């Protein structure tokens, strides 16, 4: 707990956080989309006047949402970036790769999501097709 608070005070991200790397314009960035990162990024974006709602934007990755979610995903490991900087990283040539990498970052943040839920709910085994 004390280590986490110290890391936050120094703006040093926790090195154990899940991340996905993306290269944009020759620079490699780390994206993180776990719940804490998204909550902090929502607040960080609102401070910059950006209307964001990660719960609404993640499943509906529109052209409007991609730069906002990208900014949210970069905020943990790249706090020096501002929203306007991130908007400048998105263009026609990389928008689809960014969209795919955002989904990868989401999956990396929750790698067992769905796998253990079925077991926990006591679902019966799938029928044998024979």
C-alpha positions as CSV (number, residue, x, y, z in Angstrom):
1,X,0.0,0.0,0.0
2,X,2.7,2.5,0.9
3,X,4.6,1.6,-2.2
4,X,1.6,2.2,-4.4
5,X,1.1,5.6,-2.8
6,X,4.7,6.5,-3.3
7,X,4.5,5.4,-7.0
8,X,1.4,7.6,-7.5
9,X,3.1,10.6,-5.8
10,X,6.1,10.3,-8.2
11,X,3.8,9.5,-11.2
12,X,5.7,6.3,-11.7
13,X,3.2,3.6,-13.0
14,X,3.1,0.3,-11.3
15,X,5.4,-2.0,-13.4
16,X,3.1,-4.9,-12.8
17,X,0.1,-3.3,-14.6
18,X,-1.1,-5.0,-17.7
19,X,-0.2,-3.1,-20.9
20,X,-0.2,-3.5,-24.6
21,X,2.4,-1.8,-26.8
22,X,1.7,0.2,-29.9
23,X,4.1,2.0,-32.2
24,X,2.8,5.3,-33.6
25,X,4.9,7.5,-35.8
26,X,8.1,5.7,-34.8
27,X,7.5,5.8,-31.0
28,X,6.4,2.9,-28.8
29,X,3.7,3.6,-26.3
30,X,2.2,1.5,-23.5
31,X,-1.5,1.3,-23.3
32,X,-3.3,0.2,-20.1
33,X,-7.1,-0.2,-19.8
34,X,-7.7,-1.7,-16.4
35,X,-10.5,-0.3,-14.2
36,X,-8.3,2.0,-12.2
37,X,-6.6,3.4,-15.2
38,X,-9.9,4.1,-17.0
39,X,-11.4,5.8,-13.9
40,X,-8.4,8.0,-13.5
41,X,-8.3,8.7,-17.2
42,X,-12.0,9.7,-17.2
43,X,-11.2,12.3,-14.5
44,X,-8.0,13.4,-16.3
45,X,-9.9,13.9,-19.6
46,X,-12.7,15.8,-17.9
47,X,-10.1,18.2,-16.4
48,X,-9.1,19.0,-20.0
49,X,-12.7,19.6,-21.1
50,X,-13.1,16.3,-22.9
51,X,-16.4,14.5,-22.4
52,X,-15.5,10.9,-21.8
53,X,-17.4,7.9,-20.6
54,X,-15.3,4.7,-21.0
55,X,-18.2,2.5,-20.2
56,X,-20.1,3.8,-23.2
57,X,-17.1,4.3,-25.5
58,X,-15.3,0.9,-25.2
59,X,-17.9,-1.3,-26.7
60,X,-18.8,1.2,-29.5
61,X,-15.4,2.2,-30.9
62,X,-16.5,5.1,-33.2
63,X,-14.2,7.7,-34.8
64,X,-15.1,10.0,-32.0
65,X,-14.3,7.4,-29.4
66,X,-10.9,6.2,-30.7
67,X,-8.8,9.2,-29.8
68,X,-10.6,9.5,-26.4
69,X,-10.1,5.9,-25.5
70,X,-6.5,6.0,-26.8
71,X,-5.8,9.0,-24.6
72,X,-7.3,7.1,-21.6
73,X,-5.2,4.1,-22.4
74,X,-1.9,6.1,-22.6
75,X,-2.5,8.2,-19.5
76,X,-1.1,5.7,-17.0
77,X,2.3,5.2,-18.6
78,X,2.5,8.5,-20.5
79,X,1.2,11.2,-18.1
80,X,3.2,13.8,-20.0
81,X,0.8,13.6,-22.9
82,X,-2.2,15.9,-23.2
83,X,-5.4,15.0,-25.0
84,X,-4.5,17.4,-27.9
85,X,-1.2,15.5,-28.3
86,X,-3.0,12.2,-28.5
87,X,-5.5,13.5,-31.1
88,X,-2.5,14.3,-33.3
89,X,-1.3,10.7,-33.2
90,X,-4.5,9.4,-34.8
91,X,-4.8,9.5,-38.6
92,X,-6.3,7.5,-41.5
93,X,-3.2,5.3,-41.8
94,X,-3.3,4.1,-38.2
95,X,-6.8,4.4,-37.0
96,X,-7.7,0.7,-37.5
97,X,-4.5,-0.5,-35.9
98,X,-5.2,1.8,-32.9
99,X,-8.7,0.4,-32.6
100,X,-7.4,-3.2,-32.7
101,X,-4.7,-2.5,-30.1
102,X,-7.2,-0.8,-27.8
103,X,-9.2,-4.0,-27.8
104,X,-6.0,-5.9,-27.2
105,X,-5.3,-3.7,-24.2
106,X,-8.7,-4.3,-22.8
107,X,-8.3,-8.1,-23.1
108,X,-4.8,-7.8,-21.5
109,X,-6.3,-6.0,-18.5
110,X,-8.8,-8.8,-17.9
111,X,-7.2,-12.0,-19.3
112,X,-9.4,-14.5,-17.4
113,X,-12.7,-12.7,-17.9
114,X,-15.3,-15.2,-19.0
115,X,-13.2,-18.3,-18.5
116,X,-13.7,-18.5,-14.7
117,X,-17.2,-17.0,-14.6
118,X,-18.9,-20.1,-16.2
119,X,-17.2,-22.3,-13.6
120,X,-18.2,-20.1,-10.7
121,X,-21.9,-20.0,-11.8
122,X,-22.1,-23.8,-11.7
123,X,-23.0,-24.2,-15.3
124,X,-23.4,-27.8,-16.4
125,X,-20.8,-29.1,-18.9
126,X,-21.5,-28.8,-22.6
127,X,-23.3,-31.8,-24.1
128,X,-21.2,-34.3,-26.0
129,X,-22.0,-33.9,-29.7
130,X,-21.9,-37.7,-30.4
